[in-house]
Every structure is written in C-alpha cells, then in structure tokens.
Amino acid sequence: MIRNQSVNIIFRKPDSFLFAGLYSWMAVFHILAPSSGGRHWQLFFETMAVLLVSMLPVLFFTWQREKWKNGWSRKKYNIAWWCCFAGYIPLLLLVTGANEELPNSWRQLVFMASIFTWLLELLLVLNSWYRQRAGQWQWFRAISLEKAVLISIGIIALLLSLMATSSIGNPAYDSNGQLLIGFEFKPGRIIGEFGSFLAFLLQFLFMYCCGYGYFILNSKLLVPMVLRLHGALIYTLTALATVSLSYPLIGFLLNRLPFNDKLGSIFPANPFQLENAFGAILILLLSLPVILALQWSRQNNRIMALEKEKAETELDLLKQQLNPHFFFNTLNNLYALSLAQSKQTPESILQLSELMRYVIYKAKDNNVNIRDEVKYIEDYIRLQQIRLKRHPNIQFSKEVVPDTPPVAPLLLIVLVENAFKHGIEPAESNSFLELQLVTTQNSLHFTCINSFEESLEGSGIGLENLRRRLVLLYPGKHLLKTGKENHIFKAELELDLS
C-alpha cells in the first residue's frame, strides 16, 4: 500500500529473481553446447522463452509468495504450494515427455529445469526454516569465524588423511615411493594403517594451522590494530614485513615434515623460495574482505540492537504518557457526573473499569486483535454518551475482514479521544462524529470526521504521541493525514499490515 515504488525488484521479489537467474544460467549453458552453431543470441532468447513460459506458474507463485503467505491461512498457502511444485511440475514433465513432436533438446531442457526448480525451492525452504530457528540454537550462534575456520581445517585434514591412507598400496596412486591422494575410502586399509593415518592427520593439521596462524594474525592484529588505526598503506607494509619475517621459518618446518617427500616434495627445499611467501600473502589477501565484512556485520548488528533498544524504550515512555492521558480525561468525566449527582455514575464507573482493564492489560501487548480495538472504541463512546449533556450524532461503520492481521494497541482511540475533547465536548450546538474502519488481509484504513467550534492548535499530547508511535511501530508503512475546514476536522490513518 504505502511503499517506495522505486525499490529494486531484487529486494522486493527476491525469490522470483532467483528463479529467473536460474533459468538464465540454464540458457547460457544450453548455448555453450557445440550444436549451437554460432546463433548465440537467438538461441539464448529462444531458450529463455521456453523456460519462462513452461515455468510461468512457478514464477507467478514466487512473485505472490509473500503476499499469499501473509494474507492467506496456512492451509490455503500450503495447498497453493503443493499445487505448484508437487502438481504442476510433475504434470509438465508428463506432458513434455509424452509429446514426441517436441525436439529432444527441449524435452531435456524442461526436465533439467524442473529438477533445478525443485532443488532451488528446497534450498529456499531450508533457508527459511534455518533463519526461523537459528536464533534458538545458542551453540550455533556461539561459533565465531575463527572457530568455523578451525573446524573446517580439522574436517579437511581428516578427509585428506583418510584418502591418503586409503591410497597406500594402490598402484594407481602409490608407486616409486611417491603417493598421490586419490578419491578413495577403504575402512579396512585405514584400520590396518592406523599409524600412518594418525601421522598424516597430525601433519595435515600442522600444515593448515600454519596458514590459520596468518589468518588469526590478520583477524586479531593487522586489521583491528593496524588497518583501522593507521590506514591501508601502513597495513600493506606491515603485512609484507610480517610475511618476510615469518615465512622462511614456516617454509623450513613444512619442508621437514615426513609426508613432504612421500607426497612428492610439495614444499621446496629452499625455505626462502618466494612461492612460500606468495602462499602467506594469498591467505592475508583472501581473508581480508571476509574479516572486514564480518566486522561490518557485527558493528551493524550492534547499531541495530541499540536502535531497537532505543525504540522500545521510547515506546514504553509513550505508553506511560498515554495511560495517564486516558485516566486524566476519564476522571474528569466522572467528576462532572458526580457534581451533577447523576444516577448514571455507577454505570459510568463500571464502563470505566472495562476500559481500564483493557488499557492496563492489553496495552502491554505488542499487537492486539482489531476486534478488541473496535470494542474498546465502542465502550469509550458509550461512556462519553452517558455523561454528555447534548447527545451528538455518532456513526461508526465497520468493514472488518475475519483474517485482519493484529495491530498495535491504542492507536485508533487517540483520534476518537481527540474528536471528543476538541470537537464534541466544547460544542454548544449540535455536533457530530463519523467513524469509518475498513480492513483487508494486509491493510487498515480508519477515518475520523467531527465538528468543532474552537481552535485545535493546542491539541495536547494525543496526536503527537500517535505520530511518534506510528514512526516507531510502522516505519514506512503508515500515513496519517489531518485537516480542518469549515468547522470540520478530518483525520485519516492508513496502515500497511503486510
């Protein structure tokens, strides 16, 4: 509803973009076949047309995914998902496979597109499931980049040791005293050569830990203490100095590892060979963007956490302002009734107790059912009508769909309170109040029109409180318009609830 229309499609419809990218890559690989005959652009557009037309229901579903997921019931959305991915795609495979008039290349293309469509959708579902639950896995969140790299080193060293041990004695890999590591996994050989397996494992771990040392040095010292404080030039010179002072010793130690000769002298005998230095420099260069990206991410997360904490604190303060504002207005109402010794005072107190119960308990929630908000407004209007001398003409029309998303509490009542305080109560002649509430599966529109006879310049904290809460609760998803003309005040509130 209230959206920035210039937002890039990649960010608005990421799933559709990913599927379109998948089909584009398939078209690229299709034209790389030797049979393309140089008709590259023509064949690319023909292939894209076939893929996009055949997968049109998938693209349409992914385009509407977020809207349907937010606006439909879970059951209805799941039915649509199954119809698309478990119904349409098998039907497409059946039809194209049975149609012998289609070129064989097109049938193979549709078959591969169907397989990759399933795989990409499975990947997206797993990613969504992971993002929903990753925050609950404290052990997973505790794994830092350094720990993740160390775990990866251990896994790689273990796999290489298993394959190297399995390759021992195999003429294809082990001959003339030289061993090539093949894609072999033989449990019997590993058990029989368990000593060799441990030797390989320790040496591979040592080799990778030497590179890991450069990574740690870059992560803990060079980037935070040199690059951040002294700039890129000093960082580059410091990195080169660090490599020059360390790589000969590391090259010497790696050359002395027993498996160096066995694997074909993978490290040069001269530890001062520049290829050893290039390896260290390469580790620093490759790790630098990763370290910077993660540091930026951590800093950004801290900023977002502080902004969220600030917003929550401000919302709490606004709520604390709102509750006394409500009680102050209502106690004034009861005071007026008690002065008149009205028989309606007991009924007003009961009505007030219902309103107080809602304000005290429901206002603590982040969101409430829209029907609860409507009932609260109706109770408030009834309480006001009990004490007013002149009965205003009040109309409240409601078009609320059953599956309206929940809304933040005590937003709409501010406009109603403002209408009574500055329009209905001071009126010395006939007054009116027209309320209209219309909701859909992803939006809310509330209109408040009332008569007034005095200036609205000093309207109190109500409207300002409401504007600030809307900025915090619905950033970029709300529109509040107020205006007055010919003794009529009109306020309109629109919320995007998607």
CORMO-V866271 format. One record per pair of residues at least 24 apart in sequence whose ideal C-beta (glycine too) atoms are under 10 Angstrom apart, sorted by the first residue. I is the first residue (numbers start at 1). J is the second residue. If there is no record, write none. Layout:
I:J
I:J
This chain:
1:440
1:442
1:443
1:444
1:445
1:477
1:478
1:479
1:494
1:495
1:496
1:497
1:498
2:443
2:474
2:476
2:477
2:478
2:479
2:494
2:495
2:496
3:476
3:477
3:496
3:498
4:476
9:63
12:63
12:66
13:59
13:62
13:63
13:64
13:65
13:66
14:62
14:65
14:66
14:124
15:58
15:59
15:61
15:62
15:63
15:64
15:65
15:66
15:120
15:121
15:124
16:58
16:59
16:60
16:61
16:62
16:63
16:64
16:65
17:62
17:63
18:62
18:120
18:121
18:123
18:124
19:51
19:52
19:55
19:58
19:59
19:61
19:62
19:63
19:113
19:116
19:117
19:120
19:121
19:124
20:48
20:51
20:52
20:55
20:59
20:62
21:120
22:51
22:55
22:113
22:116
22:117
22:119
22:120
23:47
23:48
23:50
23:51
23:52
23:54
23:55
23:58
23:59
23:109
23:113
23:116
23:117
24:48
24:51
24:52
25:116
26:50
26:51
26:109
26:112
26:113
26:116
26:117
27:51
27:52
27:109
27:113
29:109
29:112
30:105
30:106
30:108
30:109
30:112
33:105
35:105
46:106
47:105
47:106
47:109
47:113
50:102
50:103
50:105
50:106
50:109
50:110
50:113
51:106
51:109
51:110
51:112
51:113
51:117
52:113
54:88
54:89
54:92
54:95
54:96
54:106
54:109
54:110
54:113
54:114
54:117
55:88
55:89
55:92
55:110
55:113
55:114
55:117
56:88
57:83
57:84
57:85
57:87
57:88
57:89
57:91
57:92
58:84
58:85
58:88
58:89
58:92
58:113
58:114
58:117
58:118
58:120
58:121
59:117
60:84
61:85
61:88
61:121
62:117
62:120
62:121
62:124
65:124
66:442
66:498
67:441
67:442
67:498
68:441
69:128
69:498
70:405
70:441
70:442
70:497
70:498
71:401
71:403
71:405
71:440
71:441
71:442
71:443
71:497
71:498
72:403
72:441
73:403
76:403
81:121
81:125
84:117
84:121
85:114
85:117
85:118
85:121
85:122
85:125
86:118
88:114
89:113
89:114
89:115
89:117
89:118
89:121
90:114
90:118
92:117
144:219
144:294
144:298
145:215
145:219
145:287
145:290
145:291
145:293
145:294
145:295
145:298
146:212
146:215
146:216
146:219
146:220
149:208
149:211
149:212
149:215
149:216
149:219
149:287
149:290
150:208
150:209
150:212
150:215
150:216
152:208
152:212
153:204
153:205
153:207
153:208
153:209
153:211
153:212
153:215
154:201
154:204
154:205
154:208
154:209
156:204
156:205
156:208
157:200
157:201
157:202
157:203
157:204
157:205
157:206
157:207
157:208
157:209
158:197
158:200
158:201
158:204
158:205
159:185
159:204
160:200
160:201
160:203
160:204
160:205
160:207
160:208
161:190
161:196
161:197
161:198
161:199
161:200
161:201
161:202
161:203
161:204
161:205
161:259
162:186
162:187
162:189
162:190
162:197
162:200
162:201
163:190
163:200
164:190
164:193
164:196
164:197
164:199
164:200
164:201
164:203
164:204
164:259
164:262
164:263
165:189
165:190
165:191
165:192
165:193
165:194
165:195
165:196
165:197
165:198
165:199
165:200
165:201
166:190
166:193
166:197
168:192
168:193
168:196
168:197
168:200
168:262
169:193
174:262
177:261
177:262
177:264
178:261
178:262
178:263
178:264
178:265
179:259
179:261
179:262
179:263
179:264
180:263
180:264
181:263
196:259
196:262
199:257
199:258
199:259
199:262
200:258
200:259
200:262
200:263
202:257
202:258
202:259
203:254
203:257
203:258
203:259
203:260
203:262
203:263
204:257
204:259
206:253
206:254
206:257
207:250
207:253
207:254
207:257
207:259
207:260
207:266
207:267
210:246
210:247
210:249
210:250
210:251
210:253
210:254
210:279
210:280
210:283
211:250
211:279
211:280
211:282
211:283
211:287
212:283
212:287
213:246
213:250
213:280
213:283
214:239
214:242
214:243
214:246
214:247
214:250
214:279
214:280
214:281
214:282
214:283
214:284
214:287
215:283
215:284
215:286
215:287
215:290
215:291
216:287
217:242
217:243
217:246
217:280
217:283
217:284
217:287
218:242
218:283
218:284
218:285
218:286
218:287
218:288
218:290
218:291
219:287
219:288
219:290
219:291
219:294
219:295
220:291
222:284
222:287
222:288
222:291
223:284
223:287
223:288
223:291
223:292
223:295
224:291
224:295
227:288
227:291
227:292
228:292
228:295
235:284
235:288
236:284
239:280
239:281
239:284
239:285
239:288
240:277
240:280
240:281
240:284
242:280
242:281
242:284
243:276
243:277
243:278
243:279
243:280
243:281
243:283
243:284
244:277
244:280
246:276
246:277
246:280
247:271
247:272
247:273
247:274
247:275
247:276
247:277
247:278
247:279
247:280
247:281
248:272
248:273
248:276
248:277
250:276
250:277
250:279
250:280
251:275
251:276
251:277
251:279
251:280
252:276
254:279
310:472
311:471
311:472
311:473
311:475
312:366
312:472
314:468
314:469
314:471
314:472
315:366
315:408
315:468
315:469
315:472
315:473
316:364
317:465
317:468
318:410
318:461
318:464
318:465
318:466
318:468
318:469
318:472
318:473
319:359
319:363
319:364
319:409
319:410
319:465
319:469
321:461
321:462
321:464
321:465
321:468
321:469
322:359
322:363
322:409
322:410
322:413
322:414
322:417
322:461
322:462
322:465
322:466
322:469
323:356
323:359
323:360
323:363
323:410
324:461
325:414
325:417
325:460
325:461
325:462
325:465
326:355
326:356
326:358
326:359
326:363
326:380
326:410
326:413
326:414
326:417
326:462
327:352
327:355
327:356
327:359
328:460
329:380
329:384
329:417
329:420
329:421
329:425
329:460
329:462
330:355
330:356
330:359
330:380
330:383
330:384
330:387
330:417
332:387
332:421
332:425
333:383
333:384
333:386
333:387
333:388
333:420
333:425
334:383
334:387
335:387
336:387
336:388
336:389
336:425
337:386
337:387
340:387
340:389
342:386
342:387
344:383
344:385
344:386
344:387
345:386
345:387
347:382
347:383
347:386
348:382
348:383
348:384
348:386
348:387
349:383
350:383
351:379
351:380
351:382
351:383
351:384
351:385
351:386
351:387
352:379
352:380
352:383
354:379
354:380
354:382
354:383
355:379
355:380
355:382
355:383
355:413
358:409
358:410
358:413
359:409
359:410
359:413
361:409
362:409
362:410
363:408
363:409
363:410
364:409
365:406
365:408
365:409
366:406
366:408
366:409
366:473
367:405
367:406
367:407
367:408
367:409
367:473
367:497
368:406
368:407
368:408
368:409
368:410
368:411
369:400
369:404
369:405
369:406
369:407
369:409
370:398
370:400
370:401
370:404
370:405
370:406
370:407
370:412
370:437
370:439
370:444
370:497
371:398
371:400
371:402
371:404
372:406
372:407
372:409
373:400
373:406
373:407
373:408
373:409
373:410
373:411
373:412
373:413
373:437
373:444
373:446
374:398
374:400
374:412
374:435
374:437
374:439
376:409
376:410
376:412
376:413
376:416
377:412
377:413
377:415
377:416
377:417
377:435
377:437
377:446
378:416
378:435
380:413
380:416
380:417
380:420
381:413
381:416
381:419
381:420
381:424
381:433
381:435
384:416
384:417
384:419
384:420
384:421
384:424
384:425
384:433
385:420
385:424
387:425
388:420
388:424
388:425
388:427
388:431
389:425
390:424
390:425
390:427
390:428
390:429
390:430
390:431
391:424
391:430
391:431
392:419
392:420
392:423
392:424
392:425
392:427
392:430
392:431
392:432
392:433
392:450
392:451
393:424
393:430
393:431
393:432
393:433
393:434
393:451
394:419
394:420
394:424
394:431
394:432
394:433
394:434
394:435
394:450
395:432
395:433
395:434
395:435
395:436
395:449
396:433
396:434
396:435
396:436
396:437
396:448
397:434
397:435
397:436
397:437
397:438
397:447
398:435
398:436
398:437
398:438
398:439
399:436
399:437
399:438
399:439
399:440
399:445
400:437
400:438
400:439
400:440
400:444
401:438
401:439
401:440
401:441
402:439
402:441
403:439
403:440
403:441
403:442
404:437
404:439
404:440
404:441
404:442
404:443
404:444
404:497
405:439
405:440
405:441
405:442
405:443
405:444
405:495
405:496
405:497
405:498
406:497
407:439
407:444
407:446
407:473
407:474
407:495
407:497
408:469
408:470
408:472
408:473
408:474
408:495
410:465
410:466
410:469
411:444
411:446
411:466
411:469
411:470
411:473
411:474
411:478
411:480
411:493
411:495
412:437
412:444
412:446
412:448
412:466
412:493
412:495
413:462
413:466
414:448
414:461
414:462
414:463
414:464
414:465
414:466
414:467
414:469
414:491
414:493
415:446
415:447
415:448
415:450
415:462
415:463
415:466
415:480
415:482
415:489
415:491
415:492
415:493
416:446
416:448
416:450
416:462
416:491
417:460
417:462
417:463
417:466
418:448
418:450
418:452
418:456
418:459
418:460
418:462
418:463
418:466
418:482
418:489
418:491
419:448
419:449
419:450
419:451
419:452
419:489
419:491
420:450
421:452
421:456
421:459
421:460
421:462
422:450
422:452
422:453
422:454
422:455
422:456
422:457
422:458
422:459
422:460
422:462
422:463
422:489
423:448
423:449
423:450
423:451
423:452
423:453
423:454
423:456
423:484
423:487
423:488
423:489
424:450
424:451
424:452
425:454
426:452
426:453
426:454
427:451
427:452
427:453
427:454
427:487
428:453
429:453
431:487
432:488
434:488
434:490
436:492
437:493
438:494
439:495
439:497
440:497
440:498
441:497
441:498
442:495
442:496
442:497
442:498
443:477
443:494
443:495
443:496
443:497
443:498
444:474
444:478
444:493
444:494
444:495
444:496
444:497
445:479
445:492
445:493
445:494
445:495
446:480
446:491
446:492
446:493
446:494
446:495
447:481
447:490
447:491
447:492
447:493
447:494
448:482
448:489
448:490
448:491
448:492
448:493
449:488
449:489
449:490
449:491
449:492
450:484
450:487
450:488
450:489
450:490
450:491
451:486
451:487
451:488
451:489
452:484
452:487
452:488
452:489
453:487
454:487
455:484
456:482
456:484
456:489
459:489
463:491
466:491
466:493
470:495
